[in-house]
């Protein structure tokens, strides 16, 4: 059994989707970041960086924070969603790291300046929207000749997809990125993704272009 501490954010949804795809039994514990629950001592004991998601694997009393690390751990625990052959394995890790260093932080800044505080910082809006379009372009080119980012469906897709699911917050027209749109819609239709998206609670239907 996995205890999942999470909220309805792209980073949180990565892990709930992975758990659903892997078929691992888990219990979700909501950490409402709007109420600063991430600063409570019991959560800080397992996630010192006070960020969701975090897990406790009851099988070995092992706790882990940081969504990328959790995805790797779960993939290795089950032997799924991560190739064993070295070069293929590192291709998945490469695109996982791309998400951690690119779409995660930069699309998060678009959410902050464009979705929540539009008009307060025009320079920041322009800067982060430009980078958002660059990142969408990178992903679109990557998907031009393959179904998934690392050929087979993997934790790399699971890491990237929840950030793309907020394309409306990012004022991104997915029709400008047809390969991303095709990939996004295909993953959105996966039953495990549908289930994982609504953890720890249902907020809205999966946005569709």
Protein Blocks (a to p, Z undefined) as FASTA:
>chain_A
ZZddddddfklmmmmmmmmmnopacddddddfknopmmgfklmmmmmnopacddddfklo
pacehjklmmmmmmmmnopaiafblklmmmmmmmmmmmmmmmmmmmmmmmmmmmmmgokl
mmlmmmmmmmmmmmmmmmmmmmmmcfbfnlpacfklmmmmmmmmmmmmnopafklmmmlm
mmmmmmmmpmklmmmmmpcbdfbdcddZZ
